[in-house]
Amino acid sequence: MLYEIVLGLHAYAMCAALLLFVVNEFLLIPARRGQPGPARMAFFASRFAGLLVGPGVLAGIVLVFLGGWSLLTPWLVASVALVAALMAVEHKLVRPWATQAQTALRGAVSAVEVKAFAGDKRALVGRLTMITLFALIVALMTAKPDLNPFA
C-alpha cells in the first residue's frame, strides 16, 4: 500500500510539473507580442512546476528503495543521465534568462522589453529541450524498458 501511495505522489507531481512547463510555453506566446500579464503567469506556472518537481523526485528516490531496484538498473541509469542533461540545459540556457526576465517583470516593464525577453531564441531552445528531456524521462520511467545491449 505504501508503494502505491508513493507511486501516485511521484506520478502526479511529475506529470503535473511537465504539464505546467508546457503551459508556461503557451503563456509566453502572447508575451512575445508584448503582453506582460501572460508573461507573469508563465513565470508563476514555471515556479509552481519547479515546486512540484522536488516532492516528485523525492518520491521517485523512495520508490527505488521500496521497489528493491538496483541503482544500476539500465532504465534508472538512463533516467539519471537524462536528469543530469536536463539540469545542465536549465543551468546554461534557461536560468540566466529567467533571472533577468523575472527581475524585469517585478517592476514597470514596457511592451518592448516583454517582447525582447519572451522572444529570446536561446532561452526558447533551452525550455523546449527541457520539456523534451522531461517527457523522455517520464516515458522511460513509465515503460521501464530493458536497455541492456548485451542481453
MARRO-760415 format. One record per residue (C-alpha): residue in three letters; x, y, z. Coordinates in nm, 4 decimals. Example, Ala and Ser with C-alpha at 12.3 -4.5 7.8 and 13.67 -1.06 7.14 Angstrom:
% MARRO-760415
{r "ALA", {1.2300, -0.4500, 0.7800}}
{r "SER", {1.3670, -0.1060, 0.7140}}
% end
This chain:
% MARRO-760415
{r "MET", {0.0000, 0.0000, 0.0000}}
{r "LEU", {0.2826, 0.2411, 0.0827}}
{r "TYR", {0.4380, 0.1745, -0.2576}}
{r "GLU", {0.1121, 0.2679, -0.4364}}
{r "ILE", {0.0777, 0.5906, -0.2380}}
{r "VAL", {0.4348, 0.6977, -0.3095}}
{r "LEU", {0.3953, 0.5958, -0.6754}}
{r "GLY", {0.0829, 0.8106, -0.7029}}
{r "LEU", {0.2603, 1.1078, -0.5465}}
{r "HIS", {0.5575, 1.0619, -0.7799}}
{r "ALA", {0.3486, 1.0199, -1.0953}}
{r "TYR", {0.1061, 1.3047, -1.0247}}
{r "ALA", {0.3760, 1.5512, -0.9187}}
{r "MET", {0.5984, 1.4833, -1.2188}}
{r "CYS", {0.3157, 1.4797, -1.4747}}
{r "ALA", {0.1670, 1.7992, -1.3292}}
{r "ALA", {0.5093, 1.9645, -1.3442}}
{r "LEU", {0.5512, 1.8614, -1.7086}}
{r "LEU", {0.2059, 1.9981, -1.7892}}
{r "LEU", {0.2887, 2.3294, -1.6192}}
{r "PHE", {0.6142, 2.3595, -1.8152}}
{r "VAL", {0.4098, 2.3192, -2.1351}}
{r "VAL", {0.1517, 2.5735, -2.0104}}
{r "ASN", {0.4431, 2.8099, -1.9484}}
{r "GLU", {0.5298, 2.7983, -2.3193}}
{r "PHE", {0.1731, 2.8665, -2.4253}}
{r "LEU", {0.1577, 3.1647, -2.1883}}
{r "LEU", {0.4755, 3.3047, -2.3417}}
{r "ILE", {0.3117, 3.3196, -2.6864}}
{r "PRO", {0.1090, 3.6347, -2.6070}}
{r "ALA", {0.4094, 3.7648, -2.4116}}
{r "ARG", {0.6029, 3.7630, -2.7414}}
{r "ARG", {0.3536, 4.0266, -2.8533}}
{r "GLY", {0.4451, 4.2429, -2.5550}}
{r "GLN", {0.1773, 4.1452, -2.3029}}
{r "PRO", {0.3261, 4.1417, -1.9509}}
{r "GLY", {0.0277, 3.9678, -1.7811}}
{r "PRO", {0.0718, 3.6314, -1.9536}}
{r "ALA", {0.4485, 3.6588, -1.9017}}
{r "ARG", {0.3979, 3.6948, -1.5275}}
{r "MET", {0.1565, 3.3995, -1.5289}}
{r "ALA", {0.4135, 3.1947, -1.7250}}
{r "PHE", {0.6762, 3.2511, -1.4576}}
{r "PHE", {0.4248, 3.1614, -1.1875}}
{r "ALA", {0.3441, 2.8350, -1.3714}}
{r "SER", {0.7143, 2.7614, -1.4069}}
{r "ARG", {0.7811, 2.8310, -1.0400}}
{r "PHE", {0.4908, 2.6098, -0.9341}}
{r "ALA", {0.6167, 2.3325, -1.1641}}
{r "GLY", {0.9583, 2.3624, -1.0012}}
{r "LEU", {0.7975, 2.3239, -0.6597}}
{r "LEU", {0.6235, 2.0050, -0.7750}}
{r "VAL", {0.9460, 1.8532, -0.9074}}
{r "GLY", {1.1045, 1.8405, -0.5594}}
{r "PRO", {0.8476, 1.6095, -0.3973}}
{r "GLY", {0.8190, 1.4149, -0.7233}}
{r "VAL", {1.1919, 1.3409, -0.7320}}
{r "LEU", {1.1981, 1.2581, -0.3612}}
{r "ALA", {0.9093, 1.0158, -0.4094}}
{r "GLY", {1.0956, 0.8632, -0.7045}}
{r "ILE", {1.4026, 0.8016, -0.4892}}
{r "VAL", {1.1843, 0.6396, -0.2227}}
{r "LEU", {1.0269, 0.4191, -0.4938}}
{r "VAL", {1.3695, 0.2896, -0.5977}}
{r "PHE", {1.4245, 0.1592, -0.2465}}
{r "LEU", {1.0666, 0.0407, -0.1888}}
{r "GLY", {1.0714, -0.1368, -0.5257}}
{r "GLY", {1.4008, -0.3057, -0.4496}}
{r "TRP", {1.5673, -0.1887, -0.7734}}
{r "SER", {1.9399, -0.1818, -0.8111}}
{r "LEU", {2.0858, 0.1630, -0.8691}}
{r "LEU", {2.2475, 0.0125, -1.1804}}
{r "THR", {1.9162, -0.0855, -1.3394}}
{r "PRO", {1.9557, 0.0293, -1.7028}}
{r "TRP", {1.6375, 0.2407, -1.7221}}
{r "LEU", {1.7288, 0.4057, -1.3920}}
{r "VAL", {2.0834, 0.4861, -1.5096}}
{r "ALA", {1.9424, 0.6285, -1.8353}}
{r "SER", {1.6903, 0.8364, -1.6396}}
{r "VAL", {1.9610, 0.9786, -1.4146}}
{r "ALA", {2.1687, 1.0681, -1.7232}}
{r "LEU", {1.8665, 1.2470, -1.8753}}
{r "VAL", {1.8071, 1.4320, -1.5467}}
{r "ALA", {2.1719, 1.5449, -1.5498}}
{r "ALA", {2.1307, 1.6686, -1.9085}}
{r "LEU", {1.8106, 1.8497, -1.8119}}
{r "MET", {1.9850, 2.0205, -1.5206}}
{r "ALA", {2.2746, 2.1276, -1.7434}}
{r "VAL", {2.0381, 2.2779, -2.0026}}
{r "GLU", {1.8431, 2.4588, -1.7326}}
{r "HIS", {2.1596, 2.5969, -1.5748}}
{r "LYS", {2.3205, 2.7079, -1.9013}}
{r "LEU", {2.0287, 2.8259, -2.1161}}
{r "VAL", {1.7206, 2.8876, -1.9046}}
{r "ARG", {1.8202, 3.0095, -1.5588}}
{r "PRO", {2.0151, 3.3217, -1.6694}}
{r "TRP", {1.7262, 3.4239, -1.8953}}
{r "ALA", {1.4630, 3.3539, -1.6283}}
{r "THR", {1.6505, 3.5522, -1.3645}}
{r "GLN", {1.6795, 3.8530, -1.5933}}
{r "ALA", {1.3181, 3.8307, -1.7127}}
{r "GLN", {1.1726, 3.7890, -1.3632}}
{r "THR", {1.3663, 4.0907, -1.2415}}
{r "ALA", {1.2269, 4.2967, -1.5285}}
{r "LEU", {0.8709, 4.1774, -1.4603}}
{r "ARG", {0.8837, 4.2823, -1.0949}}
{r "GLY", {0.8808, 4.6463, -1.1933}}
{r "ALA", {0.7069, 4.8506, -1.4575}}
{r "VAL", {0.8025, 4.6906, -1.7850}}
{r "SER", {0.7352, 4.8110, -2.1373}}
{r "ALA", {0.5872, 4.6008, -2.4154}}
{r "VAL", {0.9200, 4.6238, -2.5984}}
{r "GLU", {1.1051, 4.4739, -2.3004}}
{r "VAL", {0.8481, 4.1950, -2.2655}}
{r "LYS", {0.8811, 4.1165, -2.6383}}
{r "ALA", {1.2599, 4.1109, -2.6049}}
{r "PHE", {1.2834, 3.8582, -2.3233}}
{r "ALA", {0.9829, 3.6498, -2.4328}}
{r "GLY", {1.1296, 3.6203, -2.7814}}
{r "ASP", {1.4779, 3.5132, -2.6690}}
{r "LYS", {1.5573, 3.2217, -2.9044}}
{r "ARG", {1.8337, 3.0720, -2.6888}}
{r "ALA", {1.6011, 3.0503, -2.3893}}
{r "LEU", {1.3242, 2.9075, -2.6089}}
{r "VAL", {1.5555, 2.6319, -2.7314}}
{r "GLY", {1.6557, 2.5631, -2.3700}}
{r "ARG", {1.2965, 2.5474, -2.2459}}
{r "LEU", {1.1822, 2.3232, -2.5312}}
{r "THR", {1.4844, 2.0974, -2.4761}}
{r "MET", {1.3962, 2.0747, -2.1081}}
{r "ILE", {1.0352, 1.9817, -2.1889}}
{r "THR", {1.1566, 1.7161, -2.4331}}
{r "LEU", {1.4026, 1.5708, -2.1814}}
{r "PHE", {1.1388, 1.5780, -1.9087}}
{r "ALA", {0.8910, 1.3947, -2.1359}}
{r "LEU", {1.1582, 1.1355, -2.2203}}
{r "ILE", {1.2235, 1.0804, -1.8508}}
{r "VAL", {0.8508, 1.0351, -1.7828}}
{r "ALA", {0.8220, 0.7895, -2.0740}}
{r "LEU", {1.1305, 0.5969, -1.9617}}
{r "MET", {1.0106, 0.5746, -1.6034}}
{r "THR", {0.6678, 0.4619, -1.7173}}
{r "ALA", {0.7845, 0.1942, -1.9630}}
{r "LYS", {1.0950, 0.0824, -1.7714}}
{r "PRO", {1.2409, -0.0873, -2.0803}}
{r "ASP", {1.5252, -0.3353, -2.0683}}
{r "LEU", {1.8100, -0.1227, -2.2039}}
{r "ASN", {2.0844, -0.3799, -2.1679}}
{r "PRO", {2.2543, -0.4036, -2.5111}}
{r "PHE", {2.4334, -0.7220, -2.4036}}
{r "ALA", {2.1209, -0.9214, -2.3152}}
% end
